[in-house]
Amino acid sequence: MSFKEYFNYFKLDFEAAWNEYSMYGGMPFLLMCKTSEQKIKYLDNLFKETYIKDIVNRNAIKNTEVLENVLNIVSSSVRSLTNPNKLSNSFKSIKNLIVAPNTIK
């Protein structure tokens, strides 16, 4: 949903609607979720079932934990440039795991 559709549906004040929309996005099913916990659970499940499952199946990935960690690291550093070597170093420092840059590629 666009922000306009979201705003018109909820009839919230502009700032409250924008805060909600920018936090959770505009997936239509979110309109049925009443609590933050329900919204987070739905979005987490959507991410796992749609994106991660698709990537794993298309690329025959065996270690989904590494993939999920790569996605979390990349997602949390949206504003910074990254590459497989930086991600490998992040695994060493954050997760205390050794993951080769070629695995990340």
All heavy atoms as an XYZ file, in Angstrom:
861
protein
N       0.842     -1.176      0.000
C       0.000      0.000      0.000
C       0.886      1.238      0.000
O       1.947      1.249      0.602
C      -0.882      0.025      1.255
C      -1.848     -1.105      1.357
S      -2.713     -1.210      2.949
C      -3.152      0.440      3.309
N       0.415      2.252     -0.656
C       1.119      3.524     -0.600
C       0.829      4.182      0.748
O      -0.120      3.795      1.454
C       0.645      4.435     -1.736
O      -0.691      4.849     -1.496
N       1.620      5.194      1.075
C       1.366      5.893      2.327
C      -0.019      6.551      2.304
O      -0.733      6.550      3.310
C       2.448      6.938      2.618
C       2.145      7.760      3.837
C       2.150      7.177      5.094
C       1.819      9.097      3.731
C       1.838      7.915      6.231
C       1.512      9.844      4.860
C       1.530      9.257      6.108
N      -0.413      7.085      1.164
C      -1.727      7.731      1.052
C      -2.846      6.735      1.379
O      -3.775      7.061      2.109
C      -1.912      8.297     -0.346
C      -3.205      9.041     -0.524
C      -3.309      9.634     -1.913
C      -4.635     10.378     -2.051
N      -4.784     10.967     -3.378
N      -2.753      5.517      0.839
C      -3.758      4.493      1.127
C      -3.769      4.148      2.615
O      -4.824      4.020      3.233
C      -3.482      3.231      0.306
C      -3.692      3.413     -1.183
C      -3.146      2.266     -1.993
O      -2.062      1.734     -1.648
O      -3.791      1.909     -2.990
N      -2.575      3.992      3.169
C      -2.438      3.676      4.589
C      -3.047      4.786      5.441
O      -3.831      4.530      6.362
C      -0.955      3.501      4.905
C      -0.659      2.998      6.283
C      -0.605      1.633      6.541
C      -0.409      3.869      7.340
C      -0.321      1.151      7.815
C      -0.129      3.402      8.603
C      -0.091      2.053      8.837
O       0.187      1.578     10.090
N      -2.693      6.008      5.133
C      -3.174      7.183      5.873
C      -4.699      7.274      5.803
O      -5.365      7.503      6.810
C      -2.523      8.441      5.297
C      -2.910      9.706      6.001
C      -2.466      9.970      7.287
C      -3.701     10.643      5.363
C      -2.809     11.145      7.938
C      -4.051     11.827      6.005
C      -3.605     12.076      7.289
N      -5.273      7.083      4.625
C      -6.726      7.156      4.458
C      -7.443      6.031      5.192
O      -8.552      6.221      5.684
C      -7.100      7.130      2.975
C      -6.735      8.411      2.275
O      -6.629      9.470      2.889
N      -6.514      8.327      0.978
N      -6.827      4.859      5.279
C      -7.462      3.729      5.960
C      -7.531      3.946      7.467
O      -8.549      3.720      8.095
C      -6.714      2.434      5.646
C      -7.314      1.228      6.319
C      -8.388      0.557      5.745
C      -6.827      0.781      7.547
C      -8.957     -0.544      6.360
C      -7.393     -0.326      8.173
C      -8.453     -0.979      7.584
O      -9.016     -2.065      8.199
N      -6.422      4.381      8.051
C      -6.345      4.482      9.508
C      -6.914      5.760     10.084
O      -7.255      5.820     11.245
C      -4.907      4.302      9.989
C      -4.536      2.875     10.180
C      -3.618      2.277      9.358
C      -5.128      2.112     11.162
C      -3.285      0.945      9.527
C      -4.813      0.787     11.344
C      -3.882      0.206     10.519
N      -6.966      6.795      9.324
C      -7.497      8.077      9.804
C      -6.746      8.574     11.046
O      -7.330      9.156     11.950
C      -8.992      7.986     10.111
C      -9.838      7.418      9.007
C     -10.228      8.470      8.020
C     -11.277      7.953      7.071
N     -10.892      7.870      5.713
N      -5.454      8.297     11.098
C      -4.609      8.802     12.183
C      -4.129     10.196     11.815
O      -4.229     10.612     10.665
C      -3.390      7.897     12.371
C      -3.635      6.445     12.726
C      -2.337      5.654     12.632
C      -4.203      6.338     14.129
N      -3.567     10.906     12.793
C      -2.941     12.158     12.424
C      -1.702     11.828     11.578
O      -1.172     10.716     11.626
C      -2.602     13.007     13.658
C      -1.478     12.419     14.496
O      -0.301     12.632     14.154
O      -1.805     11.724     15.483
N      -1.281     12.784     10.786
C      -0.233     12.545      9.794
C       1.033     11.957     10.420
O       1.577     10.975      9.932
C       0.101     13.842      9.047
C       1.106     13.648      7.957
C       0.697     13.262      6.690
C       2.455     13.833      8.199
C       1.616     13.060      5.674
C       3.389     13.637      7.184
C       2.969     13.253      5.924
N       1.504     12.555     11.511
C       2.760     12.106     12.130
C       2.655     10.671     12.662
O       3.555      9.862     12.467
C       3.187     13.053     13.248
C       4.568     12.715     13.788
C       5.064     13.729     14.796
O       4.564     14.866     14.842
O       5.983     13.364     15.557
N       1.562     10.362     13.318
C       1.370      9.000     13.846
C       1.299      7.993     12.709
O       1.895      6.914     12.774
C       0.105      8.928     14.697
N       0.588      8.345     11.642
C       0.485      7.451     10.485
C       1.845      7.253      9.842
O       2.222      6.126      9.486
C      -0.515      8.009      9.480
N       2.605      8.341      9.691
C       3.924      8.223      9.066
C       4.872      7.383      9.924
O       5.616      6.556      9.407
C       4.533      9.595      8.809
C       5.915      9.471      8.249
C       7.094      9.759      8.866
C       6.264      8.940      6.961
N       8.149      9.460      8.039
C       7.667      8.951      6.863
C       5.523      8.457      5.884
C       8.350      8.506      5.729
C       6.206      8.007      4.759
C       7.589      8.035      4.692
N       4.852      7.580     11.224
C       5.708      6.790     12.113
C       5.387      5.301     11.994
O       6.292      4.470     11.913
C       5.563      7.249     13.563
C       6.207      8.583     13.809
O       7.078      9.027     13.061
N       5.776      9.264     14.855
N       4.125      4.987     11.967
C       3.687      3.594     11.850
C       4.083      3.009     10.486
O       4.615      1.911     10.380
C       2.170      3.538     12.045
C       1.587      2.170     12.095
C       1.628      1.529     13.470
O       2.023      2.170     14.456
O       1.260      0.356     13.535
N       3.829      3.768      9.442
C       4.119      3.317      8.074
C       5.624      3.157      7.844
O       6.063      2.185      7.241
C       3.532      4.316      7.070
C       3.654      3.892      5.631
C       2.751      2.991      5.077
C       4.645      4.410      4.807
C       2.833      2.610      3.754
C       4.743      4.030      3.483
C       3.833      3.135      2.955
O       3.928      2.756      1.641
N       6.396      4.104      8.334
C       7.848      4.015      8.129
C       8.473      2.899      8.970
O       9.513      2.366      8.613
C       8.529      5.359      8.419
O       8.392      5.706      9.774
N       7.838      2.530     10.059
C       8.341      1.449     10.896
C       8.018      0.080     10.301
O       8.871     -0.800     10.243
C       7.751      1.553     12.305
C       8.102      0.381     13.212
S       9.841      0.296     13.643
C       9.885      1.485     14.943
N       6.786     -0.121      9.852
C       6.334     -1.446      9.440
C       6.097     -1.601      7.941
O       5.970     -2.724      7.452
C       5.042     -1.811     10.183
C       5.211     -1.810     11.676
C       4.614     -0.838     12.461
C       5.989     -2.772     12.307
C       4.773     -0.829     13.837
C       6.160     -2.766     13.678
C       5.549     -1.793     14.436
O       5.711     -1.789     15.799
N       5.992     -0.506      7.218
C       5.763     -0.604      5.783
C       4.291     -0.685      5.449
O       3.429     -0.457      6.294
N       4.012     -1.029      4.188
C       2.641     -0.975      3.719
C       2.073     -2.288      3.226
O       1.212     -2.287      2.353
N       2.548     -3.397      3.774
C       1.964     -4.679      3.378
C       0.516     -4.718      3.867
O       0.238     -4.451      5.035
C       2.755     -5.850      3.978
C       4.200     -5.926      3.504
S       4.371     -6.069      1.731
C       3.718     -7.690      1.452
N      -0.426     -5.048      2.968
C      -1.847     -4.989      3.331
C      -2.240     -5.812      4.565
O      -3.072     -5.369      5.353
C      -2.551     -5.515      2.078
C      -1.615     -5.183      0.971
C      -0.237     -5.359      1.562
N      -1.648     -6.985      4.760
C      -2.026     -7.809      5.909
C      -1.732     -7.114      7.237
O      -2.360     -7.427      8.255
C      -1.344     -9.178      5.854
C      -1.785    -10.104      6.948
C      -3.006    -10.768      6.866
C      -1.004    -10.290      8.080
C      -3.427    -11.604      7.883
C      -1.415    -11.132      9.103
C      -2.632    -11.794      9.005
N      -0.813     -6.180      7.241
C      -0.488     -5.453      8.472
C      -1.709     -4.731      9.041
O      -1.779     -4.474     10.242
C       0.637     -4.450      8.234
C       2.022     -5.056      8.033
C       3.003     -3.992      7.574
C       2.506     -5.720      9.313
N      -2.676     -4.428      8.172
C      -3.892     -3.757      8.642
C      -4.670     -4.635      9.618
O      -5.416     -4.138     10.450
C      -4.785     -3.378      7.461
C      -4.175     -2.425      6.442
C      -5.130     -2.221      5.276
C      -3.789     -1.110      7.072
N      -4.482     -5.942      9.525
C      -5.193     -6.870     10.403
C      -4.461     -7.068     11.738
O      -5.043     -7.561     12.699
C      -5.350     -8.236      9.729
C      -5.932     -8.170      8.323
S      -7.358     -7.118      8.164
C      -8.630     -8.220      8.656
N      -3.186     -6.716     11.789
C      -2.374     -6.893     13.002
C      -2.634     -5.731     13.952
O      -2.522     -4.568     13.570
C      -0.897     -6.958     12.651
S      -0.455     -8.310     11.547
N      -2.953     -6.055     15.184
C      -3.309     -5.019     16.157
C      -2.128     -4.546     17.003
O      -2.084     -3.406     17.423
C      -4.423     -5.531     17.086
C      -5.672     -5.949     16.353
C      -6.303     -4.795     15.629
C      -7.570     -5.260     14.917
N      -7.954     -4.395     13.821
N      -1.176     -5.436     17.267
C      -0.067     -5.075     18.152
C       1.249     -5.040     17.384
O       1.374     -5.622     16.302
C       0.078     -6.090     19.303
O       0.468     -7.354     18.751
C      -1.223     -6.233     20.083
N       2.224     -4.388     17.979
C       3.567     -4.350     17.385
C       4.141     -5.756     17.264
O       4.791     -6.080     16.266
C       4.509     -3.493     18.241
O       4.102     -2.158     18.222
N       3.881     -6.577     18.269
C       4.389     -7.949     18.251
C       3.825     -8.727     17.067
O       4.546     -9.462     16.400
C       4.064     -8.678     19.562
C       4.823     -8.170     20.772
C       4.233     -6.887     21.359
O       3.057     -6.544     21.078
O       4.964     -6.208     22.095
N       2.534     -8.564     16.799
C       1.917     -9.246     15.660
C       2.519     -8.758     14.345
O       2.769     -9.552     13.437
C       0.404     -9.006     15.643
C      -0.349     -9.699     16.740
C      -1.818     -9.312     16.754
O      -2.192     -8.204     16.371
N      -2.659    -10.234     17.211
N       2.744     -7.465     14.237
C       3.320     -6.898     13.013
C       4.744     -7.400     12.794
O       5.105     -7.793     11.678
C       3.295     -5.372     13.074
C       1.888     -4.812     13.021
C       1.880     -3.322     13.228
C       0.442     -2.834     13.326
N       0.329     -1.420     13.545
N       5.534     -7.412     13.852
C       6.919     -7.877     13.748
C       6.957     -9.355     13.384
O       7.729     -9.779     12.521
C       7.683     -7.595     15.057
C       7.880     -6.082     15.216
C       9.015     -8.330     15.087
C       8.348     -5.659     16.586
N       6.104    -10.149     14.013
C       6.052    -11.582     13.723
C       5.663    -11.827     12.258
O       6.255    -12.647     11.579
C       5.059    -12.271     14.661
C       4.998    -13.767     14.498
C       4.055    -14.396     15.503
C       3.978    -15.899     15.280
N       3.062    -16.540     16.208
N       4.662    -11.091     11.784
C       4.229    -11.227     10.394
C       5.357    -10.863      9.431
O       5.640    -11.594      8.480
C       2.995    -10.363     10.128
C       2.713    -10.196      8.665
C       2.247    -11.266      7.900
C       2.932     -8.978      8.032
C       2.008    -11.123      6.556
C       2.686     -8.831      6.681
C       2.228     -9.899      5.936
O       2.006     -9.751      4.594
N       6.005     -9.723      9.660
C       7.070     -9.276      8.763
C       8.265    -10.217      8.800
O       8.872    -10.506      7.764
C       7.493     -7.849      9.107
C       6.450     -6.779      8.799
C       6.886     -5.437      9.371
C       6.187     -6.683      7.303
N       8.600    -10.716      9.979
C       9.701    -11.672     10.108
C       9.389    -12.951      9.335
O      10.225    -13.466      8.593
C       9.956    -11.981     11.585
C      11.186    -12.837     11.789
O      12.250    -12.507     11.232
O      11.077    -13.850     12.519
N       8.171    -13.443      9.486
C       7.753    -14.647      8.776
C       7.728    -14.419      7.259
O       8.170    -15.264      6.489
C       6.378    -15.102      9.258
C       6.011    -16.451      8.699
O       6.785    -17.403      8.800
N       4.837    -16.541      8.101
N       7.252    -13.266      6.847
C       7.226    -12.916      5.426
C       8.639    -12.908      4.856
O       8.902    -13.447      3.778
C       6.571    -11.544      5.238
C       6.450    -11.023      3.826
C       5.495    -11.892      3.017
C       5.971     -9.572      3.841
N       9.560    -12.321      5.590
C      10.956    -12.256      5.162
C      11.547    -13.655      5.034
O      12.169    -13.990      4.031
C      11.760    -11.418      6.167
C      13.170    -11.173      5.749
C      13.466    -10.289      4.731
C      14.212    -11.829      6.388
C      14.771    -10.055      4.349
C      15.520    -11.606      6.005
C      15.806    -10.718      4.987
N      11.324    -14.485      6.044
C      11.884    -15.834      6.025
C      11.255    -16.693      4.935
O      11.954    -17.409      4.221
C      11.697    -16.511      7.386
C      12.615    -15.976      8.440
C      12.378    -16.655      9.775
C      13.312    -16.058     10.822
N      13.019    -16.562     12.158
N       9.945    -16.654      4.817
C       9.243    -17.525      3.872
C       9.367    -17.062      2.424
O       9.298    -17.873      1.516
C       7.765    -17.647      4.249
C       7.541    -18.443      5.503
C       8.015    -19.883      5.395
O       7.749    -20.540      4.364
O       8.678    -20.350      6.337
N       9.521    -15.768      2.223
C       9.572    -15.265      0.858
C      11.002    -15.081      0.386
O      11.421    -15.695     -0.593
C       8.816    -13.921      0.747
O       7.493    -14.115      1.231
C       8.765    -13.443     -0.683
N      11.767    -14.267      1.075
C      13.089    -13.920      0.601
C      14.122    -15.004      0.888
O      14.799    -15.480     -0.018
C      13.537    -12.582      1.196
C      12.617    -11.462      0.807
C      11.777    -10.864      1.737
C      12.546    -11.030     -0.510
C      10.914     -9.853      1.378
C      11.681    -10.016     -0.877
C      10.875     -9.430      0.065
O      10.017     -8.442     -0.285
N      14.256    -15.378      2.139
C      15.289    -16.348      2.497
C      15.029    -17.689      1.822
O      15.930    -18.284      1.237
C      15.417    -16.487      4.023
C      15.961    -15.170      4.594
C      16.316    -17.654      4.395
C      16.090    -15.134      6.080
N      13.801    -18.168      1.877
C      13.466    -19.452      1.266
C      13.769    -19.448     -0.230
O      14.309    -20.414     -0.768
C      11.988    -19.757      1.503
C      11.583    -21.167      1.234
C      10.130    -21.345      1.656
C       9.712    -22.779      1.674
N       8.324    -22.923      2.131
N      13.453    -18.357     -0.906
C      13.709    -18.233     -2.334
C      15.210    -18.247     -2.622
O      15.667    -18.952     -3.526
C      13.080    -16.947     -2.867
C      13.256    -16.812     -4.366
O      12.892    -17.758     -5.093
O      13.752    -15.761     -4.814
N      15.978    -17.502     -1.860
C      17.434    -17.450     -2.058
C      18.052    -18.821     -1.806
O      18.897    -19.284     -2.569
C      18.077    -16.380     -1.144
C      17.630    -14.981     -1.581
C      19.592    -16.478     -1.160
C      17.967    -13.891     -0.581
N      17.626    -19.485     -0.742
C      18.153    -20.814     -0.403
C      17.843    -21.805     -1.517
O      18.724    -22.549     -1.960
C      17.568    -21.308      0.949
C      17.840    -22.775      1.171
C      18.141    -20.477      2.092
N      16.608    -21.809     -2.003
C      16.233    -22.753     -3.054
C      16.941    -22.479     -4.374
O      17.415    -23.396     -5.033
C      14.712    -22.743     -3.266
C      13.973    -23.357     -2.105
O      14.537    -24.138     -1.335
N      12.719    -23.009     -1.952
N      17.019    -21.237     -4.770
C      17.649    -20.891     -6.059
C      19.143    -21.154     -6.075
O      19.712    -21.435     -7.119
C      17.414    -19.418     -6.387
C      16.025    -19.123     -6.832
C      15.902    -17.655     -7.171
N      14.517    -17.319     -7.374
C      14.097    -16.530     -8.329
N      14.961    -15.983     -9.159
N      12.823    -16.263     -8.461
N      19.785    -21.015     -4.934
C      21.242    -21.124     -4.882
C      21.735    -22.369     -4.157
O      22.932    -22.504     -3.923
C      21.832    -19.869     -4.224
C      21.518    -18.637     -5.026
O      22.078    -18.430     -6.088
N      20.591    -17.817     -4.544
N      20.836    -23.252     -3.805
C      21.181    -24.496     -3.110
C      22.093    -24.234     -1.907
O      23.105    -24.896     -1.712
C      21.821    -25.488     -4.070
N      21.705    -23.264     -1.094
C      22.500    -22.893      0.077
C      22.246    -23.901      1.185
O      21.104    -24.224      1.500
C      22.155    -21.463      0.530
C      22.611    -20.487     -0.553
C      22.780    -21.144      1.880
C      22.193    -19.070     -0.308
N      23.345    -24.388      1.766
C      23.227    -25.397      2.816
C      23.207    -24.777      4.209
O      22.555    -25.269      5.103
C      24.379    -26.393      2.687
C      24.285    -27.216      1.422
C      25.450    -28.170      1.286
C      25.299    -28.991      0.037
N      26.114    -28.597     -1.046
N      23.963    -23.706      4.398
C      24.063    -23.093      5.719
C      23.201    -21.829      5.767
O      23.677    -20.733      5.509
C      25.523    -22.780      6.042
C      25.722    -22.421      7.493
O      24.778    -22.033      8.177
N      26.938    -22.537      7.968
N      21.939    -21.996      6.119
C      21.034    -20.854      6.138
C      21.335    -19.889      7.283
O      21.014    -18.708      7.188
C      19.562    -21.317      6.230
O      19.395    -22.096      7.408
C      19.168    -22.117      5.012
N      21.972    -20.382      8.334
C      22.325    -19.496      9.453
C      23.291    -18.418      8.989
O      23.148    -17.245      9.352
C      22.931    -20.293     10.605
C      23.238    -19.434     11.813
C      23.856    -20.222     12.961
O      23.885    -21.454     12.908
O      24.297    -19.558     13.904
N      24.273    -18.791      8.172
C      25.228    -17.803      7.656
C      24.490    -16.800      6.772
O      24.710    -15.595      6.870
C      26.385    -18.481      6.886
C      27.225    -17.454      6.139
C      27.265    -19.275      7.840
N      23.607    -17.288      5.914
C      22.835    -16.386      5.052
C      22.031    -15.396      5.887
O      22.047    -14.193      5.610
C      21.892    -17.188      4.149
C      20.917    -16.361      3.326
C      21.650    -15.457      2.343
C      19.941    -17.267      2.601
N      21.337    -15.866      6.893
C      20.543    -14.979      7.737
C      21.423    -13.960      8.446
O      21.054    -12.782      8.559
C      19.726    -15.786      8.738
C      18.600    -16.562      8.080
C      17.771    -17.382      9.061
O      17.683    -16.993     10.237
O      17.215    -18.406      8.627
N      22.594    -14.378      8.893
C      23.515    -13.444      9.541
C      24.046    -12.409      8.551
O      24.181    -11.227      8.891
C      24.666    -14.184     10.207
C      24.252    -14.829     11.509
O      23.614    -14.204     12.345
N      24.592    -16.094     11.679
N      24.362    -12.837      7.335
C      24.815    -11.886      6.309
C      23.724    -10.854      6.055
O      23.990     -9.646      6.000
C      25.200    -12.612      4.993
C      25.350    -11.619      3.848
C      26.487    -13.400      5.161
N      22.493    -11.311      5.913
C      21.380    -10.386      5.683
C      21.201     -9.422      6.846
O      20.931     -8.233      6.644
C      20.092    -11.165      5.427
C      20.052    -11.933      4.109
C      18.842    -12.846      4.066
C      20.067    -10.993      2.925
N      21.352     -9.909      8.071
C      21.229     -9.025      9.245
C      22.339     -7.983      9.273
O      22.092     -6.810      9.567
C      21.237     -9.836     10.533
C      19.939    -10.580     10.750
O      18.907    -10.192     10.243
N      20.006    -11.669     11.487
N      23.561     -8.397      8.975
C      24.695     -7.465      8.985
C      24.515     -6.418      7.893
O      24.680     -5.219      8.127
C      26.039     -8.211      8.829
C      26.325     -9.055     10.077
C      27.181     -7.232      8.589
C      27.477    -10.033      9.922
N      24.170     -6.870      6.686
C      23.982     -5.937      5.577
C      22.817     -4.988      5.873
O      22.901     -3.786      5.626
C      23.758     -6.701      4.252
C      23.326     -5.768      3.138
C      25.030     -7.429      3.841
N      21.737     -5.501      6.422
C      20.571     -4.672      6.739
C      20.885     -3.618      7.790
O      20.337     -2.515      7.751
C      19.416     -5.541      7.247
O      18.995     -6.414      6.247
N      21.743     -3.949      8.723
C      22.052     -2.991      9.786
C      23.114     -1.977      9.367
O      23.380     -1.029     10.087
C      22.493     -3.714     11.055
O      23.715     -4.372     10.837
N      23.708     -2.171      8.204
C      24.726     -1.224      7.734
C      24.367     -0.688      6.350
O      25.207     -0.611      5.462
C      26.100     -1.884      7.719
O      26.099     -3.009      6.851
N      23.112     -0.306      6.195
C      22.596      0.139      4.905
C      23.368      1.340      4.365
O      23.614      1.441      3.174
C      21.084      0.468      5.005
C      20.578      1.168      3.776
C      20.301     -0.799      5.250
N      23.779      2.219      5.206
C      24.433      3.451      4.754
C      25.919      3.286      4.441
O      26.539      4.217      3.950
C      24.279      4.532      5.800
C      22.854      4.981      5.941
C      22.777      6.119      6.899
N      21.410      6.575      6.979
C      21.041      7.645      7.610
N      21.920      8.362      8.258
N      19.778      8.003      7.631
N      26.500      2.145      4.733
C      27.930      1.995      4.493
C      28.205      0.980      3.388
O      27.451      0.030      3.190
C      28.651      1.592      5.778
O      28.091      0.419      6.295
N      29.273      1.232      2.673
C      29.683      0.310      1.623
C      30.210     -0.967      2.255
O      30.811     -0.946      3.325
C      30.771      0.947      0.753
C      30.359      2.191     -0.016
C      31.558      2.791     -0.725
C      29.263      1.865     -1.009
N      29.983     -2.063      1.592
C      30.449     -3.335      2.128
C      30.897     -4.238      0.995
O      30.630     -3.977     -0.167
C      29.358     -4.004      2.985
O      29.926     -5.091      3.687
C      28.183     -4.461      2.153
N      31.612     -5.266      1.358
C      32.070     -6.267      0.403
C      32.271     -7.562      1.170
O      32.204     -7.583      2.405
C      33.351     -5.791     -0.311
C      34.500     -5.553      0.636
O      34.817     -6.397      1.476
N      35.146     -4.398      0.529
N      32.519     -8.670      0.471
C      32.666     -9.949      1.175
C      33.763     -9.957      2.241
O      33.603    -10.587      3.283
C      32.978    -10.931      0.046
C      32.289    -10.340     -1.140
C      32.472     -8.854     -0.978
N      34.862     -9.245      2.010
C      35.926     -9.208      3.022
C      35.463     -8.497      4.296
O      35.730     -8.961      5.407
C      37.180     -8.523      2.471
C      37.902     -9.385      1.468
O      37.865    -10.611      1.544
N      38.533     -8.748      0.496
N      34.767     -7.381      4.136
C      34.255     -6.657      5.307
C      33.245     -7.519      6.064
O      33.231     -7.549      7.291
C      33.589     -5.351      4.885
C      34.529     -4.216      4.621
C      33.705     -2.971      4.329
C      34.545     -1.731      4.404
N      33.746     -0.521      4.187
N      32.389     -8.201      5.306
C      31.400     -9.063      5.956
C      32.072    -10.215      6.685
O      31.665    -10.591      7.786
C      30.401     -9.587      4.930
C      29.463     -8.531      4.342
C      28.683     -9.105      3.181
C      28.538     -7.979      5.401
N      33.107    -10.777      6.083
C      33.855    -11.853      6.732
C      34.454    -11.359      8.053
O      34.394    -12.048      9.075
C      34.954    -12.358      5.800
O      35.719    -13.350      6.428
N      35.006    -10.160      8.025
C      35.564     -9.570      9.249
C      34.480     -9.300     10.294
O      34.722     -9.454     11.493
C      36.324     -8.281      8.920
C      37.592     -8.544      8.138
O      38.155     -9.647      8.187
N      38.035     -7.548      7.378
N      33.308     -8.916      9.837
C      32.192     -8.695     10.765
C      31.800     -9.990     11.462
O      31.499    -10.000     12.653
C      30.980     -8.120     10.024
O      31.254     -6.831      9.569
N      31.802    -11.089     10.711
C      31.502    -12.379     11.323
C      32.515    -12.701     12.413
O      32.147    -13.195     13.479
C      31.500    -13.501     10.281
C      30.164    -13.745      9.662
C      29.841    -13.177      8.452
C      29.224    -14.532     10.296
C      28.606    -13.392      7.872
C      27.986    -14.756      9.742
C      27.673    -14.186      8.520
N      33.780    -12.412     12.137
C      34.826    -12.689     13.138
C      34.606    -11.859     14.394
O      34.683    -12.375     15.506
C      36.211    -12.383     12.555
C      36.693    -13.391     11.566
C      38.054    -12.984     11.026
C      38.364    -13.770      9.766
N      39.515    -13.225      9.052
N      34.321    -10.563     14.212
C      34.229     -9.691     15.380
C      32.876     -9.762     16.092
O      32.817     -9.694     17.311
C      34.537     -8.245     14.988
O      33.582     -7.765     14.077
N      31.794     -9.913     15.345
C      30.467     -9.890     15.958
C      30.016    -11.273     16.409
O      29.540    -11.460     17.521
C      29.428     -9.290     14.983
C      29.764     -7.825     14.694
C      28.014     -9.410     15.540
C      28.951     -7.213     13.570
N      30.150    -12.252     15.529
C      29.631    -13.593     15.803
C      30.701    -14.570     16.266
O      30.402    -15.702     16.611
C      28.961    -14.168     14.547
C      27.746    -13.410     14.098
C      26.612    -13.706     15.037
C      25.331    -13.046     14.560
N      24.222    -13.363     15.424
N      31.953    -14.145     16.197
C      33.061    -15.013     16.566
C      33.075    -16.288     15.708
O      33.363    -17.371     16.191
C      33.015    -15.352     18.051
C      34.405    -15.569     18.626
O      35.397    -15.166     18.033
N      34.465    -16.198     19.778
N      32.718    -16.104     14.426
C      32.705    -17.197     13.455
C      33.637    -16.867     12.301
O      33.770    -15.708     11.923
C      31.299    -17.391     12.872
C      30.226    -17.941     13.769
C      28.872    -17.861     13.060
C      30.521    -19.388     14.117
N      34.243    -17.884     11.748
C      35.066    -17.683     10.571
C      34.252    -18.123      9.356
O      33.902    -19.280      9.206
C      36.384    -18.482     10.656
C      37.210    -17.960     11.831
C      37.140    -18.408      9.345
C      38.459    -18.740     12.111
N      33.932    -17.126      8.522
C      33.217    -17.361      7.276
C      34.038    -16.731      6.166
O      34.283    -15.516      6.181
C      31.796    -16.750      7.302
C      31.069    -17.006      5.992
C      31.003    -17.302      8.480
N      34.479    -17.553      5.226
C      35.352    -17.074      4.155
C      34.617    -16.104      3.232
O      33.409    -16.274      2.985
C      35.875    -18.260      3.360
N      35.324    -15.115      2.701
C      34.706    -14.198      1.747
C      34.066    -14.909      0.556
O      33.013    -14.491      0.069
C      35.870    -13.314      1.296
C      36.818    -13.328      2.458
C      36.704    -14.722      3.028
N      34.658    -16.019      0.102
C      34.071    -16.755     -1.014
C      32.723    -17.362     -0.642
O      31.827    -17.464     -1.481
C      35.018    -17.857     -1.506
C      36.145    -17.302     -2.345
O      36.048    -16.192     -2.866
N      37.210    -18.055     -2.471
N      32.562    -17.773      0.595
C      31.266    -18.296      1.057
C      30.220    -17.185      1.011
O      29.092    -17.414      0.600
C      31.391    -18.857      2.489
O      32.357    -19.893      2.489
C      30.058    -19.370      3.009
N      30.598    -16.011      1.410
C      29.686    -14.869      1.414
C      29.311    -14.470     -0.017
O      28.160    -14.156     -0.294
C      30.290    -13.682      2.189
C      30.410    -14.071      3.667
C      29.463    -12.420      2.023
C      31.186    -13.131      4.517
N      30.275    -14.527     -0.911
C      29.976    -14.222     -2.323
C      28.895    -15.146     -2.832
O      27.992    -14.793     -3.537
C      31.211    -14.405     -3.204
C      32.175    -13.265     -3.108
C      33.343    -13.551     -4.033
C      34.453    -12.526     -3.843
N      35.612    -12.797     -4.659
